[in-house]
Amino acid sequence: MQMHVRIFESSQLGCSHVGDLLYLNNSLLKEKPLETALSPHASRLRYGDHSPSIVISGDAPGYDLDLFCIPNHYAEDSEKVFIPHGLIIDRTERLALEVMKEMGGCHILALCVLKEGYKFFAHLLDYIKALNRNSDRSIPMTVDFIRLKTYCNDQSTGDIKVIGGDDRSTLTGKNVLIVEDIIDTDKTMQTLLSLAKQHNPKMVTVASLLVKRTPQSVGYRPDFVGFEIPDKFVVGYALDSNKYFSDLNHVCVISETGKARYKA
């Protein structure tokens, strides 16, 4: 069976909120075989051990800010919308299904990496709970929180500070799901995994909304990935720059103006 995908160019979208609600003329839809449809700017799938991720190429153009509702105070600070909010939500719903397939056999302890991971964590758990409510097989789920700090301005410092989560004995014997917003240098997650395994959990899996391709990466790949992105400094959807941009719904690429304005 030949698999088809639908590709939409931003100039073809006759809509005001791309990724949230699209009003498209049927003539704008293009169906092409998978092996020929993916242009250099298109997203593609990458399959890992558990679930596929959406891979965004380094030359992906993103979307014009005028296509979305962007707070006026960030209009000059955002270069483009990289991942629309609606696409994030739909992808998160699918990740919840993959998590339940992999971990739905017994008690799950969901560990949220604060602060930036809270929004992805909340949406992911909402979808997991919905699946739990509407399934013949239901499982208990508890939550815990930990905070790691690695960034200063737009650079990862490499120094990892662990704040909170002092009673890690709750991990013992549990199926632990670590939920992170973004993984870039891998050092943060490697540190957290090392800490978790000291307390003998039954299983540890990691879900990350974003994985950034950087020269500093050692190649670690989470079990569940929303999007793989190029080495760009992104903000929004709780990803911040020195505590700014967390009120931006979409994932955007920060502009040079924004970097300078919100520099610590």
Buried (B, 14 or more C-beta within 10 A) or exposed (E): EEEEBEBBEEEBBEBEBBBBEBEEEEEEEEEEEEEEBBEEBBBBEEEBEBBBBBBBBEEBEBBEBEBBEBEEEBEEBBBBBBBBBBBBBEBBBBBBBBBBEBBBEEEBBBBBBBBBBBBBBBBBBBBBEEBBEEEEEEBEBEBBBBBBBBBEEBEBEEEBEBEEBEEBEBBEBBBBBBBBBBBBBBBBBBBBBEBBEEBEBEBBBBBBBBBBBBEEBEEBBBBBBBBBBBEBBBBBBBBBBEEBBBEBBBBBBBBEEBBEBBEE
